[in-house]
């Protein structure tokens, strides 16, 4: 929280930065198998808790027969089914409309924060949510991609592919806390941004509005450590910037709590206003809570905003546009 020192970066600074990025990449490689297993477990539990709701629509899969309604075209009648009855029947197919969902996890320095109130960092939780969301979506018949990095795919090994891409991009694309908003999106797609969204609100607003202007439905998951909302510290406390280059000491940090919480809530309110104004959903998730909670809510939002999410031949929510 201290102000910038104004000192120009030196070669030694660059060297330390490169070493830090290398350590982060190695750390992610070490963590990834466990994170993939956790993502798969959470995805399975979320899918198990979903009860599909079947709908008719364009597709190849037979759904049901229903009675013919006066005024409908004769070509809709299933004459074989109707032959043994005094009633005319229409064969209905099930809605099948693959959807593209772009995912973006913020893996920048601020996401490495973990307080004594949580067992995992924001970065670890963002990765698990990203991978689990990808698994859930692909199981539901959708296409997924990392925003600006990979092509949409419905391959069942998508989580491994995304994990490899994420590790390869650490220190480059994922050093940034916001995605490149100029990325070209597929028509009628959805975007899921997973971040703490603690950047200046004007920068967040510009990114969201640019993606929204491209025609995408959007879903924001704000991942926070519980300490970031409550400032649960007392006495003399030292705060470090996310990259460790700056420090600030508060003699009686509890005296700052009321103003801190007020500013934090104002920032969130501004973020919510931006999301709601363009019709995007907004969820808050704390790292001391189960990762399945935001995913269940996300499935509900996606079902109502374009993604078909077909489970075992059924649809969850309304069909896409």
C-alpha positions as CSV (number, residue, x, y, z in Angstrom):
1,X,0.0,0.0,0.0
2,X,3.0,2.3,0.1
3,X,3.6,4.7,-2.7
4,X,5.9,3.9,-5.6
5,X,9.5,4.7,-4.9
6,X,10.3,6.0,-8.4
7,X,13.4,3.9,-8.7
8,X,14.1,2.6,-12.1
9,X,14.3,-1.2,-12.5
10,X,17.8,-2.6,-12.7
11,X,19.3,-5.7,-14.2
12,X,19.3,-7.4,-10.8
13,X,15.5,-6.5,-10.5
14,X,14.9,-8.2,-13.8
15,X,16.9,-11.2,-12.7
16,X,14.9,-11.6,-9.5
17,X,11.6,-11.2,-11.4
18,X,12.6,-14.0,-13.8
19,X,13.6,-16.3,-11.0
20,X,10.3,-15.6,-9.2
21,X,8.4,-16.4,-12.3
22,X,10.4,-19.6,-12.8
23,X,9.7,-20.6,-9.2
24,X,6.0,-19.9,-9.7
25,X,5.9,-22.1,-12.9
26,X,7.7,-24.9,-11.0
27,X,5.3,-24.5,-8.1
28,X,2.3,-24.7,-10.5
29,X,3.7,-27.8,-12.1
30,X,4.1,-29.5,-8.7
31,X,0.6,-28.4,-7.7
32,X,-1.2,-29.3,-10.9
33,X,-1.8,-33.0,-10.4
34,X,-3.5,-32.4,-7.1
35,X,-5.5,-29.5,-8.5
36,X,-6.6,-31.6,-11.4
37,X,-7.7,-34.4,-9.1
38,X,-9.6,-31.9,-6.9
39,X,-11.2,-30.3,-10.0
40,X,-12.4,-33.7,-11.2
41,X,-13.8,-34.6,-7.8
42,X,-15.7,-31.3,-7.5
43,X,-17.0,-31.5,-11.1
44,X,-18.3,-35.0,-10.4
45,X,-20.1,-33.9,-7.3
46,X,-21.6,-30.9,-9.0
47,X,-22.8,-32.9,-12.0
48,X,-24.3,-35.5,-9.6
49,X,-26.3,-32.8,-7.9
50,X,-27.8,-31.5,-11.2
51,X,-31.3,-32.7,-12.2
52,X,-31.8,-32.1,-15.9
53,X,-35.0,-30.7,-17.4
54,X,-35.6,-32.1,-20.9
55,X,-36.8,-29.8,-23.7
56,X,-37.8,-30.3,-27.3
57,X,-35.8,-28.6,-30.1
58,X,-33.6,-29.1,-33.1
59,X,-31.4,-32.3,-32.7
60,X,-31.0,-35.9,-33.6
61,X,-32.0,-37.6,-30.3
62,X,-35.5,-38.9,-29.8
63,X,-37.2,-37.4,-26.8
64,X,-40.9,-38.3,-26.7
65,X,-44.2,-38.6,-28.6
66,X,-47.0,-36.1,-28.1
67,X,-50.4,-35.6,-29.5
68,X,-50.7,-33.8,-32.8
69,X,-52.2,-30.2,-32.4
70,X,-54.6,-28.8,-35.0
71,X,-52.9,-26.4,-37.4
72,X,-49.5,-28.2,-37.3
73,X,-48.0,-29.4,-40.6
74,X,-48.9,-33.0,-41.6
75,X,-45.2,-33.7,-42.2
76,X,-44.7,-33.6,-38.4
77,X,-46.9,-36.6,-37.8
78,X,-45.2,-39.9,-37.0
79,X,-47.5,-42.2,-39.1
80,X,-46.0,-45.5,-37.7
81,X,-46.7,-44.5,-34.1
82,X,-50.2,-43.2,-35.1
83,X,-51.2,-46.2,-37.1
84,X,-52.3,-48.3,-34.1
85,X,-54.3,-45.5,-32.5
86,X,-57.2,-43.2,-33.1
87,X,-54.8,-40.3,-32.1
88,X,-52.2,-38.7,-34.3
89,X,-48.8,-38.4,-32.7
90,X,-45.8,-36.1,-33.3
91,X,-42.2,-37.3,-32.6
92,X,-40.2,-34.7,-30.7
93,X,-36.5,-34.5,-30.7
94,X,-34.3,-33.2,-27.9
95,X,-32.7,-29.8,-28.0
96,X,-29.0,-30.0,-28.9
97,X,-27.1,-26.8,-29.3
98,X,-23.4,-26.8,-28.4
99,X,-22.2,-23.6,-26.8
100,X,-18.8,-22.0,-26.4
101,X,-17.7,-20.8,-23.0
102,X,-14.4,-18.9,-22.6
103,X,-12.6,-19.2,-19.2
104,X,-10.2,-16.7,-17.7
105,X,-8.5,-17.3,-14.3
106,X,-6.6,-14.4,-12.8
107,X,-3.2,-15.9,-11.7
108,X,-1.4,-12.7,-11.1
109,X,0.6,-11.8,-7.9
110,X,-2.4,-10.6,-5.9
111,X,-4.0,-14.0,-6.3
112,X,-1.2,-15.7,-4.3
113,X,-2.5,-14.2,-1.1
114,X,-3.6,-16.7,1.7
115,X,-4.3,-15.7,5.2
116,X,-4.6,-17.7,8.4
117,X,-8.4,-18.0,7.8
118,X,-8.0,-20.2,4.7
119,X,-6.2,-23.4,3.7
120,X,-5.7,-22.4,0.1
121,X,-4.6,-19.3,-1.8
122,X,-6.9,-17.4,-4.2
123,X,-4.7,-18.6,-7.1
124,X,-5.2,-22.3,-6.2
125,X,-8.9,-21.8,-5.8
126,X,-9.2,-19.9,-9.2
127,X,-7.3,-22.8,-10.9
128,X,-9.6,-25.4,-9.4
129,X,-12.7,-23.5,-10.3
130,X,-11.4,-23.0,-13.9
131,X,-10.6,-26.7,-14.4
132,X,-13.7,-28.0,-12.7
133,X,-15.9,-25.6,-14.7
134,X,-14.2,-26.8,-17.9
135,X,-14.9,-30.4,-17.0
136,X,-18.5,-29.7,-16.1
137,X,-19.1,-27.9,-19.3
138,X,-17.5,-30.5,-21.5
139,X,-19.5,-33.3,-19.8
140,X,-22.6,-31.2,-20.6
141,X,-21.7,-31.1,-24.3
142,X,-20.3,-27.6,-24.5
143,X,-17.1,-26.3,-26.0
144,X,-14.6,-24.5,-23.8
145,X,-11.5,-22.4,-24.3
146,X,-9.1,-20.3,-22.3
147,X,-9.9,-16.7,-23.4
148,X,-7.4,-15.5,-25.9
149,X,-5.2,-18.6,-25.6
150,X,-6.8,-21.8,-26.9
151,X,-9.4,-22.8,-29.5
152,X,-12.8,-24.0,-28.3
153,X,-12.9,-27.8,-27.8
154,X,-15.3,-30.4,-26.5
155,X,-12.5,-33.0,-26.0
156,X,-12.9,-35.0,-22.8
157,X,-9.2,-34.4,-21.9
158,X,-9.8,-30.7,-21.9
159,X,-8.7,-30.1,-18.3
160,X,-5.3,-31.6,-19.0
161,X,-4.9,-29.4,-22.1
162,X,-5.9,-26.3,-20.2
163,X,-3.5,-27.2,-17.3
164,X,-0.6,-27.5,-19.8
165,X,-1.5,-24.2,-21.4
166,X,-1.7,-22.4,-18.0
167,X,1.7,-23.7,-16.9
168,X,3.2,-22.7,-20.2
169,X,1.8,-19.1,-19.9
170,X,2.8,-18.4,-16.3
171,X,4.8,-15.2,-16.3
172,X,3.5,-14.1,-19.6
173,X,-0.3,-14.0,-20.3
174,X,-1.2,-14.9,-16.7
175,X,1.0,-12.2,-15.2
176,X,-1.8,-9.8,-16.1
177,X,-4.8,-9.6,-13.8
178,X,-7.2,-8.9,-16.6
179,X,-7.6,-10.6,-20.0
180,X,-7.1,-8.9,-23.3
181,X,-10.5,-7.6,-24.0
182,X,-9.9,-7.4,-27.8
183,X,-10.0,-11.2,-28.1
184,X,-12.4,-12.3,-30.9
185,X,-15.2,-14.4,-29.5
186,X,-17.5,-17.0,-31.1
187,X,-21.1,-15.8,-31.7
188,X,-23.5,-16.3,-28.8
189,X,-20.7,-17.4,-26.5
190,X,-20.2,-17.0,-22.7
191,X,-17.3,-15.7,-20.8
192,X,-16.4,-16.7,-17.2
193,X,-13.9,-14.5,-15.5
194,X,-12.5,-15.8,-12.2
195,X,-10.5,-13.1,-10.2
196,X,-10.4,-11.0,-7.1
197,X,-11.2,-8.0,-9.3
198,X,-9.2,-5.7,-7.0
199,X,-7.8,-3.7,-10.0
200,X,-8.9,-0.1,-10.3
201,X,-12.6,-0.2,-11.1
202,X,-12.1,1.8,-14.3
203,X,-9.8,-0.9,-15.7
204,X,-12.2,-3.6,-14.7
205,X,-15.1,-1.7,-16.2
206,X,-13.3,-1.2,-19.5
207,X,-12.5,-4.9,-19.8
208,X,-16.0,-6.1,-19.0
209,X,-17.8,-3.6,-21.2
210,X,-15.5,-4.4,-24.2
211,X,-16.2,-8.1,-23.8
212,X,-19.9,-7.4,-23.4
213,X,-19.9,-5.2,-26.5
214,X,-18.6,-8.3,-28.4
215,X,-22.0,-9.9,-27.7
216,X,-20.9,-12.4,-25.0
217,X,-22.9,-13.3,-22.0
218,X,-20.7,-12.9,-18.9
219,X,-20.2,-14.4,-15.5
220,X,-17.9,-12.9,-12.8
221,X,-16.7,-15.0,-9.9
222,X,-14.9,-12.8,-7.4
223,X,-12.5,-15.0,-5.4
224,X,-11.5,-13.6,-2.0
225,X,-9.7,-14.6,1.1
226,X,-12.0,-14.0,4.0
227,X,-9.4,-11.7,5.6
228,X,-9.6,-9.3,2.7
229,X,-13.1,-8.3,3.6
230,X,-12.8,-8.1,7.3
231,X,-9.1,-7.0,8.0
232,X,-9.0,-9.3,11.1
233,X,-5.7,-8.0,12.4
234,X,-4.8,-5.9,15.5
235,X,-1.8,-4.0,16.7
236,X,1.3,-3.2,14.7
237,X,1.0,-5.0,11.3
238,X,3.2,-5.0,8.3
239,X,1.6,-5.2,4.8
240,X,3.6,-6.2,1.7
241,X,2.6,-5.5,-2.0
242,X,1.7,-8.6,-4.0
243,X,5.2,-8.8,-5.5
244,X,6.9,-8.1,-2.2
245,X,8.7,-5.0,-3.5
246,X,6.8,-2.5,-1.2
247,X,5.9,-2.5,2.5
248,X,3.7,-0.5,4.7
249,X,3.4,-0.7,8.5
250,X,0.2,0.2,10.5
251,X,0.7,0.9,14.2
252,X,-2.9,0.1,15.1
253,X,-4.4,-1.6,12.2
254,X,-7.8,-2.1,14.0
255,X,-8.3,1.7,13.8
256,X,-8.3,1.4,10.0
257,X,-10.9,-1.4,9.8
258,X,-14.0,0.7,9.4
259,X,-12.7,2.8,6.6
260,X,-11.1,-0.2,4.9
261,X,-14.3,-2.2,5.0
262,X,-16.2,0.8,3.7
263,X,-13.9,1.2,0.7
264,X,-13.9,-2.5,0.0
265,X,-17.7,-2.6,-0.1
266,X,-17.8,0.5,-2.3
267,X,-15.4,-1.2,-4.8
268,X,-17.6,-4.3,-4.9
269,X,-20.8,-2.3,-5.3
270,X,-19.2,-0.5,-8.3
271,X,-18.2,-3.9,-9.8
272,X,-21.7,-5.3,-9.3
273,X,-23.2,-2.2,-11.0
274,X,-21.0,-2.7,-14.1
275,X,-21.9,-6.4,-14.3
276,X,-25.6,-5.9,-13.8
277,X,-25.9,-3.0,-16.2
278,X,-24.8,-5.1,-19.1
279,X,-26.6,-8.2,-17.9
280,X,-23.7,-10.3,-16.5
281,X,-24.0,-12.4,-13.4
282,X,-21.8,-11.7,-10.3
283,X,-20.8,-14.2,-7.6
284,X,-18.6,-13.9,-4.6
285,X,-16.7,-16.9,-3.4
286,X,-14.4,-17.1,-0.3
287,X,-11.5,-19.5,-0.2
288,X,-12.6,-20.9,3.1
289,X,-15.8,-22.2,1.5
290,X,-16.4,-25.3,-0.7
291,X,-15.4,-24.8,-4.3
292,X,-18.6,-26.6,-5.4
293,X,-20.8,-23.7,-4.2
294,X,-19.9,-21.2,-6.9
295,X,-19.9,-23.9,-9.5
296,X,-23.5,-24.9,-8.7
297,X,-24.6,-21.3,-8.9
298,X,-22.6,-20.8,-12.1
299,X,-24.4,-23.8,-13.8
300,X,-27.7,-22.2,-12.9
301,X,-26.6,-18.9,-14.4
302,X,-25.3,-20.5,-17.6
303,X,-28.4,-22.5,-18.0
304,X,-30.4,-19.3,-18.1
305,X,-28.1,-17.3,-20.4
306,X,-27.4,-19.5,-23.4
307,X,-25.5,-22.7,-22.5
308,X,-27.6,-25.8,-23.1
309,X,-25.7,-28.0,-20.5
310,X,-27.0,-31.3,-21.6
311,X,-26.7,-34.0,-18.9
312,X,-27.1,-37.6,-20.2
313,X,-29.3,-36.4,-23.0
314,X,-31.2,-33.8,-21.0
315,X,-31.1,-30.0,-20.8
316,X,-30.6,-27.9,-17.7
317,X,-32.5,-24.7,-18.0
318,X,-33.7,-23.0,-21.1
319,X,-32.1,-23.8,-24.5
320,X,-29.6,-21.4,-26.0
321,X,-30.4,-18.6,-28.4
